[in-house]
Amino acid sequence: MPIVVNLDVMLARRKMRSRELAERVGITEQNISLLKSGKVRGVRFDTLAAICQALDCQPGDLLEYQPDAEHGPA
């Protein structure tokens, strides 16, 4: 998938653990883990907004388009 999720980077920058983010956003730690790994097909805008509010960031800080990412490492 050419969309890369940089949630782990933002968590590290904010010195926040997945558990704390999950509690603030109101979703499970497992769902945070799935988001971090990029193993989700979609994310609700309200969830994305809650994550951005909790991390004080923009959606573009969390999501990145990399056309070559679809093919994986060479």
C-alpha positions in Angstrom: 0.0 0.0 0.0 1.5 3.4 -1.0 0.1 5.0 2.2 2.6 4.8 5.1 1.4 5.4 8.7 3.8 7.3 10.8 1.9 7.0 14.1 4.9 5.5 15.9 7.0 8.5 14.9 4.5 10.9 16.3 4.1 8.9 19.5 7.8 9.0 20.0 8.0 12.7 19.4 5.2 13.3 21.9 6.7 10.8 24.4 3.4 9.1 24.6 2.7 5.4 24.8 0.1 3.6 22.7 -1.9 2.8 25.8 -2.2 6.5 26.7 -3.2 7.4 23.1 -5.8 4.6 23.1 -7.3 5.9 26.3 -7.4 9.5 25.1 -8.9 8.5 21.7 -11.4 5.9 23.0 -10.2 2.9 21.0 -8.4 -0.2 22.0 -4.6 -0.6 22.2 -4.9 -3.4 19.6 -6.5 -0.9 17.2 -3.6 1.5 17.8 -1.2 -1.3 17.1 -2.9 -2.2 13.9 -2.8 1.5 12.8 0.9 1.7 13.7 1.7 -1.4 11.6 -0.4 -0.1 8.6 -2.5 -3.3 8.7 -5.8 -1.4 8.4 -7.7 -0.7 5.3 -9.2 2.6 6.5 -9.6 4.9 9.5 -12.7 6.9 10.4 -12.3 10.7 10.1 -13.5 11.1 13.7 -10.9 8.7 14.9 -8.2 10.4 12.9 -9.3 13.8 14.3 -9.2 12.4 17.9 -5.7 11.1 17.3 -4.6 14.4 15.8 -6.1 16.2 18.8 -4.4 13.9 21.3 -1.0 14.2 19.6 -1.4 17.9 18.7 -0.6 17.2 15.0 -2.1 17.3 11.5 -3.3 14.2 9.5 -0.3 14.8 7.2 2.0 14.2 10.1 0.5 10.7 10.5 -0.1 9.7 6.9 2.4 9.8 4.0 2.1 8.8 0.4 5.0 6.8 -1.0 4.3 5.4 -4.5 7.0 2.8 -4.3 5.8 1.5 -0.9 3.3 -0.7 -2.7 6.0 -2.9 -4.1 7.9 -3.3 -0.9 11.7 -3.3 -0.5 13.8 -4.4 -3.5 
